[in-house]
C-alpha cells in the first residue's frame, strides 16, 4: 500500500454524476442530513454527492467518518488547511472601490463576506473527506488505536437552518453562463462548485471577483490535505 501515489488528473475526465439532495431517496436523504448536521454546514459538497452515486460506499465512508468529524483533532486539521489556503499568494488587487462605484453598500458587502466565511469554514471538512476516500480506495486503512477528544466548543459552523440561494446555470443570463464556462475551463473542472453558484447571486460582484483572480487561480492545498489526513489516522 502506498499513500503517496501521484495525483494525476484523469484524461479524459470521467463523467461526474452527483446525486443532488432533491433526488436522494429517503435512506440517502437521512445520511445527507446527518452529514450536514455533523459538519455544521448548510450544503452537501459536490464530492460527497458524487461519492453517493455509489450509495453503499458513501454510507460506509460517512459511517466511519462521522465520529471523527466531531472531534477536536478533525477541527484542528480543518483549521490548518484553511490557514494554508489563505496564506497562498494570489496577487489580486482589492475590488472594494469597484464595488462601491457600482453601488454596493456596506451591508451588502458584509453579506457577501458572511457567505464566503460559511464556505471557507465548510469546504475544509469536505476536502478531508475527499482525501480520506482517495486514500482508502488506494488500500489504506483507518487505524483504531488513536483516541479522539471533543472540541472545546460544540458549535463552530453556520447557524442551524441557514439556507443558500444558488444561481444555477439555467437561471443565469448569457454573460454569467459564459463566466461559468470560463471558470470551469480555467480550473479544469467539469462541474460548478456550490460556492460559485452561491456567490453568483451577486452577478456584478462575481464577475469582478473572478476577473481579478482568474490569472492567479490554481489548485491549492492538495499536498497539505493529504498530510493532515494522515495525521488524523494511523495508516497501516
C-alpha positions in Angstrom: 0.0 0.0 0.0 1.3 3.4 -0.9 -0.4 6.6 0.4 1.9 8.7 -1.8 0.7 7.7 -5.2 0.9 10.7 -7.6 -2.2 12.8 -8.2 -2.7 12.8 -11.9 -5.8 14.4 -13.4 -7.7 11.8 -15.4 -7.6 12.4 -19.1 -10.3 12.3 -20.3 -12.1 13.4 -17.2 -14.8 10.9 -16.3 -18.4 12.0 -16.1 -19.2 13.4 -12.7 -22.7 12.4 -11.6 -23.6 13.7 -8.1 -26.9 12.9 -6.6 -28.4 16.2 -5.5 -30.4 16.4 -2.3 -33.8 16.7 -4.1 -33.2 13.4 -5.9 -31.9 11.4 -2.9 -34.1 8.5 -1.7 -35.2 8.5 1.9 -32.2 6.5 3.2 -29.7 8.7 1.4 -31.5 11.8 2.4 -31.1 10.8 6.0 -27.4 10.4 5.5 -27.2 13.8 3.8 -28.9 15.5 6.6 -26.7 13.8 9.1 -23.6 14.8 7.2 -24.7 18.5 7.1 -25.6 18.4 10.8 -22.3 16.8 11.9 -20.1 19.1 9.7 -22.3 22.1 10.6 -22.7 23.2 7.0 -25.8 24.2 5.1 -25.0 22.3 1.9 -23.9 18.9 0.6 -20.5 19.2 -1.1 -20.3 18.0 -4.7 -17.6 15.5 -3.8 -19.9 13.9 -1.2 -22.8 13.8 -3.5 -20.6 12.3 -6.2 -19.5 9.6 -3.8 -23.2 9.0 -3.1 -23.6 7.8 -6.7 -22.4 4.6 -5.0 -24.7 4.7 -2.0 -23.2 1.9 0.0 -19.7 3.3 -0.5 -20.7 6.8 0.8 -22.8 5.3 3.7 -19.8 3.2 4.7 -17.4 6.1 4.3 -19.5 8.5 6.3 -20.3 5.9 8.9 -16.5 5.6 9.6 -16.0 9.3 9.4 -18.9 10.6 11.5 -17.4 10.3 15.0 -14.1 11.7 13.9 -15.7 14.7 12.2 -16.9 15.9 15.6 -13.5 15.7 17.2 -11.1 18.4 18.2 -8.4 16.7 16.0 -10.6 17.0 13.0 -11.4 20.6 13.6 -7.7 21.4 14.1 -6.9 19.7 10.8 -9.6 21.8 9.1 -8.2 25.0 10.6 -4.7 24.1 9.5 -5.9 23.5 5.9 -7.7 26.8 5.9 -4.6 28.7 7.1 -2.6 27.0 4.3 -5.1 28.1 1.7 -5.5 31.7 3.0 -1.7 32.1 3.2 -1.4 31.4 -0.6 -0.2 34.5 -2.6 -2.8 35.2 -5.3 -1.6 38.8 -6.2 -5.1 40.1 -6.6 -5.9 43.8 -6.2 -8.7 45.0 -3.9 -12.1 45.2 -5.6 -13.8 47.3 -2.9 -13.6 50.5 -4.8 -15.2 49.0 -7.9 -18.0 47.5 -5.8 -18.6 50.9 -4.2 -18.7 52.5 -7.6 -21.3 50.0 -8.7 -23.4 51.0 -5.7 -22.7 48.1 -3.3 -23.5 49.2 0.2 -21.6 48.1 3.3 -24.4 45.8 4.5 -24.3 44.0 1.0 -20.6 43.6 1.2 -20.9 42.3 4.7 -23.4 39.7 3.5 -21.0 38.6 0.8 -18.2 38.3 3.3 -20.5 36.2 5.6 -21.3 33.8 2.8 -17.6 33.5 2.0 -17.0 32.7 5.7 -19.5 29.8 5.5 -17.7 28.3 2.6 -14.2 29.0 4.0 -15.2 27.1 7.1 -17.2 24.3 5.4 -15.0 23.4 2.4 -12.3 22.1 4.6 -14.1 19.1 6.0 -15.3 18.1 2.5 -11.7 18.3 1.3 -10.6 16.0 4.1 -13.4 13.6 3.3 -12.4 13.5 -0.3 -8.7 12.9 0.6 -9.7 10.1 3.0 -11.9 8.5 0.4 -9.0 8.5 -2.1 -6.5 7.0 0.4 -9.0 4.3 1.5 -9.6 3.4 -2.2 -5.8 3.1 -2.6 -5.8 0.3 0.0 -5.0 2.2 3.2 -6.9 1.6 6.4 -8.2 3.8 9.2 -6.4 2.9 12.4 -8.5 2.4 15.6 -5.8 2.7 18.3 -5.7 6.5 18.4 -8.2 8.2 20.7 -10.0 11.4 19.8 -11.3 14.2 22.0 -14.3 16.5 21.9 -13.7 20.2 20.9 -13.9 22.9 23.5 -16.9 24.4 21.7 -19.5 22.2 20.2 -20.8 24.9 17.8 -18.3 26.0 15.2 -20.2 26.2 11.9 -23.1 28.2 10.4 -26.2 28.8 12.4 -28.7 25.9 12.1 -31.4 26.4 9.5 -29.3 28.6 7.2 -30.2 28.1 3.5 -28.3 29.1 0.4 -29.6 30.8 -2.7 -27.9 29.3 -5.7 -27.7 30.8 -9.2 -27.9 27.7 -11.4 -26.6 28.0 -15.0 -30.2 27.8 -16.3 -31.1 30.8 -14.0 -28.4 32.9 -15.5 -28.2 35.2 -18.5 -25.7 34.6 -21.2 -22.9 36.7 -19.7 -22.9 34.7 -16.4 -23.2 31.4 -18.3 -20.1 32.3 -20.2 -18.3 33.2 -17.0 -19.3 29.8 -15.6 -17.8 28.1 -18.6 -14.6 30.2 -18.4 -14.3 29.3 -14.7 -14.7 25.6 -15.3 -12.2 25.7 -18.2 -9.6 27.7 -16.2 -9.9 25.5 -13.1 -10.2 22.3 -15.1 -13.5 21.4 -13.5 -16.3 19.5 -15.2 -18.9 21.0 -12.7 -19.6 24.2 -10.7 -19.0 24.0 -7.0 -21.7 25.3 -4.7 -19.5 28.3 -3.7 -19.6 29.8 -7.2 -23.3 29.3 -7.7 -23.9 30.9 -4.3 -21.6 33.9 -4.9 -23.1 34.5 -8.3 -26.2 35.6 -6.6 -24.5 39.0 -6.9 -23.6 38.7 -10.6 -21.7 42.0 -10.9 -19.6 41.2 -7.8 -18.9 37.7 -9.0 -17.8 38.9 -12.5 -15.3 41.4 -10.9 -14.0 38.9 -8.4 -13.4 36.2 -11.0 -11.7 38.6 -13.4 -9.3 39.8 -10.6 -8.5 36.2 -9.6 -8.5 34.4 -13.0 -4.8 34.6 -13.8 -3.8 33.6 -10.3 -6.3 30.8 -9.8 -4.7 27.4 -9.3 -5.4 24.2 -7.4 -4.1 24.6 -3.8 -3.7 22.7 -0.5 -3.7 19.2 -2.1 -0.5 18.0 -0.5 -1.4 19.6 2.8 -4.8 17.9 2.7 -3.1 14.5 2.4 -0.7 15.3 5.2 -3.5 16.5 7.5 -5.5 13.3 6.7 -2.6 11.0 7.5 -2.0 12.8 10.8 -5.7 12.2 11.8 -5.3 8.4 11.3 -2.7 5.8 11.7 -2.3 4.3 8.2 -1.3 0.6 8.1 
